[in-house]
Amino acid sequence: MQELIGKINAEMAAFNEDAQLQSEKSNKAAGTRARKSTLNLEKLLKEFRKVSLEESKK
């Protein structure tokens, strides 16, 4: 579970960086990367929810 949390944190950091570049400097490529990060975050968060529920049942 710790590994999954680490992946979520890393993806969130990448999203924050790219989202700032897009909003501050109108960097279109950063916007594309930020949108891709949101899709990856969605998958990771769904996996976290699944693992978390399994852990709570123990």
C-alpha positions as CSV (number, residue, x, y, z in Angstrom):
1,M,0.0,0.0,0.0
2,Q,2.9,2.3,0.7
3,E,4.2,1.9,-2.8
4,L,0.8,2.8,-4.2
5,I,0.7,6.0,-2.0
6,G,4.2,6.9,-3.3
7,K,3.0,6.5,-6.9
8,I,0.0,8.7,-6.2
9,N,2.2,11.4,-4.6
10,A,4.6,11.3,-7.5
11,E,1.8,11.6,-10.1
12,M,0.2,14.5,-8.1
13,A,3.5,16.3,-8.0
14,A,3.9,15.9,-11.8
15,F,0.3,17.2,-12.3
16,N,0.9,20.2,-10.0
17,E,4.1,21.2,-12.0
18,D,2.4,20.8,-15.4
19,A,-0.8,22.6,-14.3
20,Q,1.2,25.6,-13.0
21,L,3.2,25.8,-16.2
22,Q,0.0,25.8,-18.3
23,S,-1.7,28.4,-16.2
24,E,1.3,30.7,-15.6
25,K,3.1,30.5,-19.0
26,S,0.3,29.2,-21.3
27,N,2.4,26.1,-22.0
28,K,0.1,23.9,-24.2
29,A,2.3,20.8,-23.9
30,A,2.2,21.1,-20.1
31,G,-1.6,21.2,-20.3
32,T,-1.6,18.0,-22.3
33,R,0.7,16.3,-19.7
34,A,-1.5,17.6,-16.9
35,R,-4.6,16.1,-18.5
36,K,-2.7,12.8,-18.9
37,S,-1.7,12.9,-15.2
38,T,-5.4,13.3,-14.2
39,L,-6.2,10.1,-16.1
40,N,-3.3,8.3,-14.4
41,L,-4.4,9.7,-11.0
42,E,-7.9,8.4,-11.6
43,K,-6.6,4.9,-12.1
44,L,-4.3,5.0,-9.1
45,L,-7.0,6.4,-6.8
46,K,-9.4,3.7,-7.9
47,E,-6.7,1.1,-7.1
48,F,-6.1,2.8,-3.7
49,R,-9.8,2.6,-2.9
50,K,-9.8,-1.1,-3.7
51,V,-6.7,-1.9,-1.6
52,S,-8.0,0.3,1.2
53,L,-11.3,-1.6,1.4
54,E,-9.4,-5.0,1.4
55,E,-7.1,-3.8,4.2
56,S,-10.1,-2.6,6.3
57,K,-11.7,-6.1,6.1
58,K,-8.6,-7.7,7.7
